[in-house]
Amino acid sequence: MVLTVEGLSSAYGRIAVLHDIRLTVAPREIVALIGANGAGKTTLLRCLSGVQPITAGRLEFDGTAIAGLGPHKRVSLGIAQSPEGRQVFGPLSVEDNLRLGAFRRRDGAAARLDRIYAMFPVLAEKRRIPAASLSGGQQQMLAIGRALMSEPRLLLLDEPSLGLAPLLVDQILAAVTALRQDGVAVLLVEQNAAAALAVADRGYVLETGRVVQEGTGRALLADPRLRDAYLGH
């Protein structure tokens, strides 16, 4: 497994927010995390990237225990996060934003830039302009590209469709699906549960900080309880 999580719990101060989380991600696999706002999805990604401390549990990446490692060391191992809200550096150029993603892997940055520009050609066209000038969809492409500049084996992708038109959502999720060819596994947090499960190999459902259901993407899409709760009719 690329990622193994066993018994993970986390809290903000005295308020417990994640409880005994267990999940796995295999090489080249897309795994979706779905659930209502406040279920703990983003907190879980923050725990995996090292930004949020855990209070209990075991985290392994490629068989290596990582619970005690800082975020920069996890990036060096091969974990990258594209955060909710994009969080691009607005005054910097598109290309400078991308280069910042390679701060732990500076060798071969030019080749990685070429791959990102091939994946998202609009970024190549706008490489010299400030990131703040991009549309929301283009900023999302930039955030994903910046994360990929570190050559991760696991991409933690938080709400890539937030605020985007359906056509752009399809384009971004198609690019995410194509990452399998580069050997990248993806843990995808997404409010658009139907879109996420349609591209996912497997999925987990979070409710109030607990995994309450798991299965293949196809099986979860077909589950009538999930259709009522998250997918619409």
Backbone hydrogen bonds, N-H to C=O, Kabsch-Sander energy under -0.5 kcal/mol:
donor,donor_aa,acceptor,acceptor_aa,energy
2,V,25,V,-1.6
3,L,25,V,-2.1
4,T,60,E,-2.4
5,V,23,L,-2.8
6,E,58,R,-2.5
8,L,21,I,-2.3
9,S,56,A,-2.1
10,S,18,L,-1.4
12,Y,15,I,-2.6
13,G,11,A,-0.7
15,I,12,Y,-2.0
16,A,14,R,-0.8
17,V,10,S,-2.7
18,L,10,S,-2.0
19,H,209,G,-3.0
21,I,8,L,-3.0
23,L,5,V,-1.6
25,V,3,L,-2.1
29,E,26,A,-1.8
31,V,29,E,-0.6
31,V,186,V,-3.0
32,A,202,R,-2.4
33,L,188,L,-3.3
34,I,32,A,-0.5
34,I,204,Y,-2.5
39,A,36,A,-1.8
44,L,40,G,-2.1
45,L,41,K,-1.8
46,R,42,T,-2.4
47,C,43,T,-2.0
48,L,44,L,-2.0
49,S,45,L,-2.2
50,G,46,R,-0.8
51,V,46,R,-1.6
52,Q,46,R,-1.8
55,T,9,S,-2.8
56,A,9,S,-1.3
58,R,6,E,-2.7
60,E,4,T,-2.3
61,F,64,T,-2.7
62,D,2,V,-2.2
64,T,61,F,-1.9
66,I,59,L,-2.0
67,A,59,L,-0.7
69,L,66,I,-2.0
74,R,70,G,-1.7
75,V,71,P,-2.1
76,S,72,H,-1.7
77,L,73,K,-1.6
78,G,74,R,-1.5
79,I,74,R,-2.2
80,A,154,L,-2.2
82,S,156,L,-3.1
86,R,83,P,-1.5
87,Q,85,G,-2.9
90,G,88,V,-1.1
92,L,89,F,-1.1
94,V,126,K,-0.5
94,V,129,I,-1.7
95,E,127,R,-2.3
97,N,93,S,-2.3
98,L,94,V,-2.0
99,R,95,E,-2.6
100,L,96,D,-1.9
101,G,97,N,-0.9
101,G,98,L,-1.0
102,A,99,R,-1.4
103,F,100,L,-1.4
105,R,102,A,-1.1
109,A,106,R,-1.3
112,R,108,G,-1.8
113,L,109,A,-2.6
114,D,110,A,-2.0
115,R,111,A,-1.7
116,I,112,R,-2.3
117,Y,113,L,-2.6
118,A,114,D,-1.9
119,M,115,R,-1.9
120,F,116,I,-2.8
123,L,120,F,-1.8
124,A,120,F,-0.8
125,E,121,P,-1.8
126,K,122,V,-1.4
127,R,124,A,-1.1
129,I,126,K,-1.5
131,A,89,F,-0.5
131,A,92,L,-3.0
132,A,90,G,-2.2
133,S,130,P,-1.8
134,L,131,A,-1.6
139,Q,135,S,-2.6
140,Q,136,G,-1.8
141,M,137,G,-2.0
142,L,138,Q,-2.2
143,A,139,Q,-2.5
144,I,140,Q,-2.2
145,G,141,M,-2.8
146,R,142,L,-2.9
147,A,143,A,-1.8
148,L,144,I,-2.1
149,M,145,G,-1.2
150,S,147,A,-1.2
151,E,148,L,-2.1
153,R,78,G,-2.4
154,L,78,G,-2.1
155,L,185,A,-2.9
156,L,80,A,-3.3
156,L,154,L,-0.5
157,L,155,L,-0.7
157,L,187,L,-2.4
158,D,82,S,-2.5
158,D,156,L,-0.6
159,E,157,L,-0.7
159,E,189,V,-2.6
162,L,159,E,-1.2
164,L,161,S,-2.3
168,L,165,A,-0.6
169,V,165,A,-2.1
170,D,166,P,-2.4
171,Q,167,L,-1.8
172,I,168,L,-2.5
173,L,169,V,-2.6
174,A,170,D,-2.0
175,A,171,Q,-1.7
176,V,172,I,-2.1
177,T,173,L,-2.4
178,A,174,A,-1.8
179,L,175,A,-0.6
179,L,176,V,-1.3
180,R,177,T,-1.4
181,Q,178,A,-1.3
182,D,179,L,-1.4
183,G,180,R,-2.2
184,V,179,L,-1.9
185,A,153,R,-2.7
186,V,29,E,-2.7
187,L,155,L,-2.5
188,L,31,V,-3.1
188,L,186,V,-0.6
189,V,157,L,-3.0
189,V,187,L,-0.6
190,E,33,L,-1.5
190,E,188,L,-0.5
193,A,191,Q,-2.1
196,A,192,N,-2.3
197,L,193,A,-2.8
198,A,194,A,-1.6
199,V,195,A,-0.9
199,V,196,A,-0.9
200,A,196,A,-1.1
201,D,30,I,-2.5
202,R,30,I,-1.5
203,G,215,G,-2.9
204,Y,32,A,-2.6
205,V,213,Q,-2.9
206,L,34,I,-2.9
206,L,204,Y,-0.5
207,E,210,R,-2.7
209,G,39,A,-2.2
210,R,207,E,-1.7
212,V,205,V,-2.7
212,V,210,R,-0.6
213,Q,205,V,-1.0
215,G,203,G,-1.8
217,G,201,D,-1.5
220,L,216,T,-2.5
221,L,217,G,-2.1
222,A,218,R,-1.5
223,D,219,A,-0.6
223,D,220,L,-0.8
227,R,223,D,-2.1
228,D,224,P,-2.0
229,A,225,R,-2.0
230,Y,226,L,-3.4
231,L,226,L,-1.7
232,G,227,R,-1.4
